[in-house]
Amino acid sequence: MLDHLGIQVRDLDASLAFYDAVLATLGARRLRQYPEAVGYGDSRPDFWLSPGGAAERESHIAFTAADRAAVRAFHDAAVAAGAQVLHAPRVWPEYHASYFGAFVRDPDGNNVEAVCHAPE
């Protein structure tokens, strides 16, 4: 059901030190690092940290979709339910060549995504 989860933290350096230590005990490590996000995992990043002040913190929850049609259906259902669209369904090559996702904002302001990793 969950593909990956992202949280925003007040002090990125302190959080990186903490998660480097505790996630290593579970077999996870930093796999990707960008200025705006750091991804941890064992084979692929599935837990992400991003810097964010107290007033702007949000969660990012990504749900696994079976195929691209399911991502589109997620997007359409969210729009029908009144969600703010952050990103319409599309390929995100900066993540990987077949990453197909759609992003919306839930009623509490969280960034919610449906993603399919399979090629079309």
Summary of the structure (lengths in Angstrom):
residues: 120
radius of gyration: 14.9
end to end distance: 20.1
largest distance: 43.1
contacts: 330
relative contact order: 0.19
helix: 24%
strand: 42%
